[in-house]
């Protein structure tokens, strides 16, 4: 009975093992790309998948027998159980090819049921297809002119077909129209409208696509444009000559050999340039001899062509209308009284218009006269030319026009000066600024502000005529050379016209001398009534010499002997001075040494040093009688010592001579 139960238990255990044990212990699941090669000869990552029921130890995986594809063997310490993925590096000799490869899976050991057994070796087969990788090329076809719109065909092509987008921008050129396109990047043509503003202009093309794994690929190409010089237009004068001393209509015809659009400017006139053609007219006052007329052609792209055309002028017969003016030269920015004299035979009506300045009064000015008229005008001209245009009309309807041009010189409304013009670096200086109006003003507000180098608070002063302003300046020690003080003047003329004038005052920052004092006492122990020495060393750490240096000692001491005059101390040099002093009072005292010196501009500087001394009381004086023998005994002692030395020498010589004779 016992053996029956054991037999049944063994049968059940064997059946359970058959049911629970997997029927597959190894299965090759295939391969796929993890990272594709991007160009021939590039290395990609290829993933091989295996199902392993058990754990394999010391596993190696290799691909061999492939045409156009090679892989590096892979070795791992263990693999499994479960799905095992091996990523090998695959080198593709070309893109867009397929290769059949053998896959070798080999393990040294197999761990199963807690024990190690020999491993296994399996050979599988896999088809590896190397996909193409987006590498689009870009080319531009078409010539462009500098500063002119033109069309360029942009071709995007590749060795295979795929979809993507193209984004276009320009460097050194203006881009017009669409800048984005999409389609088959294997063969895509885009028409671009661009205006090169430089001979090195180029198109920048960003191509976006996706590779075989669906990852985005961005390729940027820069294509230089073929840029030619812009052709010069033909400028034809519609007026070949003009009348001297009169207003003349002047016209020009402009023709480009290429179709361009823009605007033509002639003085204060403008005309539209359409399809490369334009005609423009203006009225110009032509002095005797001729005039050079500027002509500007502005294209829609922003490019411009500039020309200067000379128009000769010839005198004509003297007209009946004669005009003259006094003064012949006006002052710009100031109120000028101008006497205008007009002569014309008979009774006439006239009108005077003024350009180039502001007239105080009604304008244009109308009048009626016979044979002559004198008109007084007050005008504030602008810098340049002031033109009086006179038109007269007779009762019979005859009319004549004449123009008179006067020169308006630019005049500074204020004369500003400063004293002194040189200021010390690293110090303070009060600069007197003188302001003198050169025009008739009623009042002015003057504002000074630091521009460069000088430090001072912004100051505003209201003046009603000539004025002097004291401005305290502080210049840092590291500032040398020009120091700029800016100013703004808001003024009102006596005529009521307001204006503003700005400028800069330039001063010169110079180095200054700087003396440092060092003092020492000899001897260290002082006695009241006894002389002692005060040694003073002066060191010039400034950038220029200290001139006419003077030393003065003050305190409870008497000067027995003063040093010689020092004179000057060069920069980065020193001088020594020695005082002989006597202090009569015992105790702790202070001796003050003060140095006074000047620079080359006559500015005065001072430096001082305080020396503390301690003076002992004087010793008890000895009697004069006792002092005389001591003083006289000293030479006598020296005489006795000399005689003794001579005697010793004689004795030594005698002994030596006796020794020689005995021998």
Buried (B, 14 or more C-beta within 10 A) or exposed (E): EEEEEEEEEEEEEEEEEEEEEEEEBBEBEEBEBBBBBBEBEBBBEBBBBBBBBBBBBBBBBBBEEBEBBBBEEBEBEEBBBEEBEBBBBBBBBBBEBEBEBEBBBBBBBBBBEEEEEEBBEEEBEBEBEBBBBBBBEBEBEBEBBBBBBBEBEBBBBBEEEBEBBBBBEBBBBBBBEEEEBEBEBBEBEBEBEBBBBEEEBBBBBBBBBEBBEEEEBEBEBEBEBEBEEBBEBEBEBEBEEBEBBBBBEBBBBBEBEEEBBBBBBBBEBBBEBEEBBBBBBBEBBBEEEBBEBEBBBBBBBEBEBEBEBEBEBEEEEEEBBBBEBEEEEBBBBBBBEBEBBBBBEEEBBBBBBBBBBBBBEEBEBEBEBEEEBEBEBEBBBBBBBBBBBBBBBBEEEEEBBBBBBBEBEEEEBBEBEBEBEBBBBBBEBEBEBEBEBEBEBEEBBBBBBBBEBBEBEEBEBEBEEEBEBEBEBEBBBEBBEEBEBBBBBBBBBEBEBEBEBEEEBBBBBBBBBBBBBBBEBEEEEBBBBBEBBBBBBBBBEBBBBBBBBEBEBEBEBEEEEBBEEBEBBEBEEBBEBEBBBBBEEBEEBEBBBBBBBBBEBEBEBEBEBEBEBEBEEEEEEEEEEEEEEEEEEEEEEEEEEEEEEEEEEEEEEEEEEEEEEEE
